[in-house]
Amino acid sequence: MRAVGIERFGDTPELREVPEPEPGPGQLRVAVKAAATNPLDLAIASGALAEAGAYRFPLTLGMDGAGTVTAVGAGVTGFRVGERVFGQFWSSPFQFGTFADVCVVQEAPALGALAAVPDELPGHLAAALPTAAMTALGVIEQAQLPAGGTLVVIGATGGVGTFAVQAAAARGLRVVATASTASGGRADRLRELGADTVLAGGGQPLDQALRDLAPDGVDAVLDAVGDRALAGSAAGAVRDGGALISIAFGLDERAQADQRIRAANYRLDHKPELLAQVAHLAAAGTLRPVIGAEVPLEDAPRALTGAVPFTGGLRGKVVVRVG
């Protein structure tokens, strides 16, 4: 079968022909319909997350995906052959990812989550949901915004950002979205997703723009960019007791020690519960992935490095079509 992977940490991911894996006890074999890229994939390939789990080589990359169960190992009771599944396929040890025709995953992934695909959801959309949508929901929950509160999403055009705008708007929150520019219809697209206000780069400093919008301070900021200067600027516009949460490690120790607000670099946890919420919201039409690019499996190595063109004004998610 075809698979995109590495022989050792630090290798450049490449497309190879490898034997089709068989499920062991407690595992599923899934014919992959589609996968989606995440910064997590390159972090694993580089070895930056070598201590975060166990790995076996050769390693097929790809955490997010959707497909159909084709075989189950001994002891599997939660899924059946023929069922469509999606999720973050992070088993431990991790060896068979979703950038392949077939992958093998634990029924209950040790470091990820797996669920049935809602009937209403096509496979390529389901594949784009897991990590980014779970992260968006997790940050909003951790931020503990009051009813009708204001959430600022820095970097709203990316995968997590586009989901956060939708999820926050669905909760009745006021959403302020930032984008590097307003060109390409970005502002209109973000408003369609639920943003009340869009702030584009090149204008007044972010903290001043936010103070003009919310003189008493915003309730929370989600940083999806990792620019420490930008996150630090936004911190000054957060009300006392509000939250500043970065998913891109945009907060240094000094920022996290700020006693006036709740500031933290986010760590995705409680994945099965969050994925169940994602499935429910997707089935209801509340969450829909923004697909910025779709590529065939052979172009997955290029997609991992961002070397594919985006269409439609927003980056959103990159989907890898497989089956």
C-alpha positions as CSV (number, residue, x, y, z in Angstrom):
1,M,0.0,0.0,0.0
2,R,1.0,3.7,-0.2
3,A,2.1,5.5,2.9
4,V,3.8,8.8,3.7
5,G,6.3,8.5,6.5
6,I,9.8,8.4,7.9
7,E,12.5,5.8,8.8
8,R,13.8,7.8,11.8
9,F,13.2,11.2,13.5
10,G,14.5,14.0,11.4
11,D,13.9,12.4,8.0
12,T,12.0,14.3,5.3
13,P,8.5,12.6,5.0
14,E,8.2,10.8,1.6
15,L,5.7,8.6,-0.2
16,R,6.6,4.9,-0.1
17,E,5.2,1.4,-0.7
18,V,4.9,-0.5,2.5
19,P,3.1,-3.8,3.7
20,E,-0.5,-3.4,4.7
21,P,-0.8,-3.6,8.5
22,E,-3.0,-6.1,10.3
23,P,-4.9,-5.2,13.5
24,G,-3.8,-6.8,16.7
25,P,-5.8,-7.3,19.9
26,G,-7.8,-4.2,20.7
27,Q,-7.1,-2.6,17.3
28,L,-9.0,-1.6,14.1
29,R,-7.8,-1.6,10.5
30,V,-9.3,1.4,8.7
31,A,-9.4,2.0,4.9
32,V,-8.6,5.7,4.9
33,K,-11.0,7.9,3.0
34,A,-9.2,11.2,3.8
35,A,-6.8,12.7,6.2
36,A,-5.8,16.2,7.3
37,T,-2.5,17.9,8.2
38,N,-1.7,19.5,11.5
39,P,1.5,21.1,12.9
40,L,1.6,18.0,15.1
41,D,2.6,15.9,12.2
42,L,5.9,17.7,11.5
43,A,6.6,18.0,15.2
44,I,6.4,14.2,15.4
45,A,8.6,13.8,12.3
46,S,11.2,16.1,13.6
47,G,11.5,14.3,16.9
48,A,10.3,17.3,18.9
49,L,7.6,15.1,20.5
50,A,9.8,12.0,21.0
51,E,9.1,12.1,24.7
52,A,5.3,12.6,24.3
53,G,4.7,8.9,23.4
54,A,6.1,5.7,22.1
55,Y,6.9,5.3,18.4
56,R,7.8,2.4,16.0
57,F,9.6,2.7,12.7
58,P,9.2,2.9,9.8
59,L,6.6,5.4,10.9
60,T,3.6,6.4,8.8
61,L,2.6,10.0,9.7
62,G,-0.9,11.5,9.9
63,M,-3.0,12.0,13.1
64,D,-6.3,13.1,11.8
65,G,-8.4,11.1,9.4
66,A,-11.6,9.3,8.5
67,G,-12.4,6.0,6.8
68,T,-14.1,2.7,7.0
69,V,-13.3,-0.2,9.4
70,T,-12.2,-3.2,7.4
71,A,-11.1,-5.5,10.2
72,V,-11.1,-5.7,14.0
73,G,-8.7,-7.4,16.4
74,A,-9.6,-9.6,19.3
75,G,-11.5,-7.9,22.1
76,V,-12.8,-5.0,20.0
77,T,-16.4,-4.2,20.9
78,G,-17.0,-0.5,20.2
79,F,-16.7,-0.6,16.4
80,R,-17.7,-3.1,13.7
81,V,-16.5,-3.8,10.2
82,G,-18.1,-1.5,7.7
83,E,-18.6,1.4,10.2
84,R,-17.2,4.8,9.3
85,V,-14.9,6.3,11.9
86,F,-12.9,9.5,12.4
87,G,-10.7,11.0,15.0
88,Q,-7.1,11.6,16.1
89,F,-5.4,8.3,15.4
90,W,-2.7,8.6,18.0
91,S,-2.0,5.1,19.3
92,S,0.8,4.2,21.6
93,P,3.1,3.0,20.3
94,F,2.4,5.0,17.2
95,Q,3.4,3.5,13.9
96,F,0.4,3.5,11.4
97,G,-0.9,7.0,10.7
98,T,-3.6,8.3,8.4
99,F,-1.4,9.4,5.4
100,A,-1.8,5.9,3.9
101,D,-4.3,3.8,2.1
102,V,-4.8,1.8,5.3
103,C,-4.0,2.5,9.0
104,V,-4.3,0.5,12.2
105,V,-5.4,2.3,15.4
106,Q,-6.3,1.3,18.9
107,E,-10.1,1.1,19.6
108,A,-9.5,3.6,22.3
109,P,-6.3,5.5,21.1
110,A,-4.0,6.0,24.1
111,L,-3.2,9.6,23.2
112,G,-6.0,10.4,20.8
113,A,-9.7,9.7,20.3
114,L,-11.9,7.8,17.8
115,A,-15.7,8.1,17.1
116,A,-18.3,7.1,14.5
117,V,-18.7,9.6,11.7
118,P,-22.1,11.3,11.8
119,D,-24.3,10.0,9.0
120,E,-24.7,13.5,7.6
121,L,-21.0,14.2,7.2
122,P,-18.9,13.3,4.1
123,G,-15.5,11.6,4.9
124,H,-13.3,14.4,3.7
125,L,-15.1,16.9,6.0
126,A,-14.9,14.5,9.0
127,A,-11.2,14.1,8.4
128,A,-10.7,17.8,8.8
129,L,-12.3,18.1,12.2
130,P,-10.6,16.2,15.0
131,T,-7.5,18.0,16.3
132,A,-8.4,21.6,15.3
133,A,-12.0,21.4,16.3
134,M,-11.2,19.6,19.6
135,T,-8.7,22.3,20.4
136,A,-11.1,25.1,19.6
137,L,-13.8,23.7,21.9
138,G,-11.2,22.9,24.6
139,V,-9.9,26.5,24.7
140,I,-13.4,28.0,24.8
141,E,-14.2,25.7,27.8
142,Q,-11.0,26.5,29.6
143,A,-11.5,30.3,29.0
144,Q,-14.8,30.1,31.0
145,L,-16.4,33.1,29.3
146,P,-19.6,34.6,30.7
147,A,-22.8,34.5,28.8
148,G,-22.6,37.0,26.0
149,G,-18.9,37.6,26.6
150,T,-16.3,38.6,24.1
151,L,-13.7,36.2,22.7
152,V,-10.9,37.5,20.5
153,V,-9.4,34.9,18.1
154,I,-5.9,35.9,17.0
155,G,-5.2,34.0,13.7
156,A,-8.9,33.3,12.9
157,T,-8.2,32.2,9.3
158,G,-6.5,29.0,10.3
159,G,-7.9,25.6,11.2
160,V,-8.4,26.2,14.9
161,G,-9.3,29.8,14.4
162,T,-12.1,29.0,11.9
163,F,-13.6,26.4,14.3
164,A,-13.3,28.7,17.3
165,V,-15.2,31.5,15.5
166,Q,-18.0,29.1,14.7
167,A,-18.2,27.4,18.1
168,A,-18.1,30.7,20.0
169,A,-20.7,32.3,17.8
170,A,-23.0,29.3,18.4
171,R,-22.7,29.9,22.1
172,G,-23.9,33.4,21.7
173,L,-20.5,34.9,22.4
174,R,-19.3,38.1,20.7
175,V,-16.4,37.2,18.5
176,V,-13.6,39.5,17.4
177,A,-11.5,37.8,14.7
178,T,-8.0,39.0,13.6
179,A,-6.5,38.3,10.2
180,S,-3.1,39.3,8.7
181,T,-5.0,41.2,5.9
182,A,-8.6,41.8,4.8
183,S,-7.8,40.9,1.2
184,G,-9.2,38.0,-0.7
185,G,-12.6,38.3,1.0
186,R,-11.3,37.2,4.3
187,A,-13.3,39.6,6.4
188,D,-16.5,38.6,4.7
189,R,-15.7,34.9,5.1
190,L,-15.0,35.3,8.8
191,R,-18.3,37.2,9.3
192,E,-20.1,34.3,7.5
193,L,-18.6,32.0,10.1
194,G,-19.9,34.1,12.9
195,A,-17.4,36.9,13.7
196,D,-19.0,40.1,14.8
197,T,-15.8,42.2,14.1
198,V,-12.8,41.5,12.0
199,L,-9.5,43.3,12.7
200,A,-6.9,43.2,9.8
201,G,-3.2,43.7,10.2
202,G,-1.7,47.1,9.3
203,G,-4.2,49.1,11.4
204,Q,-3.8,50.4,14.9
205,P,-2.1,48.3,17.6
206,L,-4.2,45.3,18.6
207,D,-4.5,46.4,22.3
208,Q,-5.8,49.8,21.3
209,A,-8.2,48.4,18.7
210,L,-9.6,46.0,21.4
211,R,-9.9,48.7,24.0
212,D,-11.9,50.8,21.5
213,L,-14.2,47.8,21.0
214,A,-14.4,46.8,24.7
215,P,-13.4,49.7,27.0
216,D,-13.9,47.5,30.1
217,G,-11.7,44.7,28.6
218,V,-12.4,41.6,26.6
219,D,-13.2,38.4,28.4
220,A,-10.8,36.0,26.6
221,V,-8.2,35.8,23.9
222,L,-7.3,32.7,21.9
223,D,-3.9,33.0,20.4
224,A,-3.5,30.7,17.4
225,V,-0.4,32.4,15.9
226,G,2.3,32.2,18.5
227,D,3.6,35.8,18.1
228,R,4.7,36.7,21.6
229,A,4.6,40.4,21.0
230,L,1.1,40.2,19.6
231,A,-0.1,38.0,22.4
232,G,1.5,40.4,24.9
233,S,-0.3,43.3,23.3
234,A,-3.6,41.5,23.5
235,A,-3.0,40.7,27.2
236,G,-3.4,44.4,28.1
237,A,-6.9,44.4,26.7
238,V,-8.1,41.5,28.7
239,R,-10.3,42.4,31.7
240,D,-9.2,41.5,35.2
241,G,-9.8,37.8,35.7
242,G,-10.2,37.1,32.0
243,A,-8.2,34.6,30.0
244,L,-5.4,34.6,27.5
245,I,-4.8,31.1,26.1
246,S,-2.3,30.3,23.4
247,I,-2.4,27.1,21.3
248,A,0.9,28.0,19.7
249,F,3.1,28.4,22.8
250,G,2.9,32.2,22.4
251,L,3.2,32.9,26.1
252,D,6.6,33.0,27.9
253,E,7.0,32.4,31.6
254,R,6.5,36.1,32.4
255,A,3.2,36.2,30.6
256,Q,2.0,33.0,32.3
257,A,2.9,34.5,35.7
258,D,0.5,37.4,35.2
259,Q,-1.7,37.4,38.3
260,R,-4.2,39.9,36.8
261,I,-5.5,37.4,34.2
262,R,-5.5,33.7,33.6
263,A,-2.7,33.1,31.0
264,A,-1.6,29.7,29.8
265,N,-0.3,27.7,26.8
266,Y,-3.0,25.2,26.0
267,R,-2.6,21.5,26.1
268,L,-5.3,19.4,24.4
269,D,-6.7,16.9,26.8
270,H,-10.0,15.1,27.5
271,K,-10.0,14.1,23.8
272,P,-12.8,11.4,23.8
273,E,-15.2,13.9,25.4
274,L,-14.3,16.7,23.1
275,L,-14.5,14.5,20.0
276,A,-18.0,13.5,21.0
277,Q,-18.9,17.2,21.2
278,V,-17.3,17.7,17.8
279,A,-19.4,14.9,16.3
280,H,-22.6,16.3,17.8
281,L,-21.9,19.8,16.6
282,A,-20.9,18.6,13.1
283,A,-24.0,16.5,12.8
284,A,-26.1,19.5,13.7
285,G,-24.3,21.7,11.2
286,T,-22.9,24.0,13.8
287,L,-19.3,23.2,13.0
288,R,-18.2,22.9,9.4
289,P,-14.5,22.7,8.3
290,V,-13.1,25.4,6.1
291,I,-11.1,23.5,3.5
292,G,-8.3,25.7,2.3
293,A,-6.7,23.1,0.0
294,E,-7.2,19.5,-1.0
295,V,-4.4,17.3,-2.3
296,P,-3.9,13.7,-3.3
297,L,-1.8,11.4,-1.1
298,E,1.3,11.8,-3.2
299,D,1.3,15.5,-2.4
300,A,1.0,15.1,1.4
301,P,4.8,15.7,1.9
302,R,4.4,19.1,0.3
303,A,1.2,19.8,2.2
304,L,3.0,19.2,5.5
305,T,5.4,22.0,4.8
306,G,2.7,24.4,3.7
307,A,3.9,24.3,0.0
308,V,0.4,24.0,-1.5
309,P,-1.8,27.0,-2.6
310,F,-4.8,27.9,-0.6
311,T,-8.1,29.0,-2.2
312,G,-11.2,30.8,-0.9
313,G,-9.5,33.5,1.2
314,L,-9.1,31.4,4.4
315,R,-6.4,28.9,5.2
316,G,-8.6,26.6,7.1
317,K,-7.6,22.9,6.9
318,V,-5.6,21.0,4.3
319,V,-7.3,17.7,3.4
320,V,-5.5,14.8,1.9
321,R,-7.7,12.7,-0.3
322,V,-6.8,9.0,-0.1
323,G,-9.6,6.6,-0.9
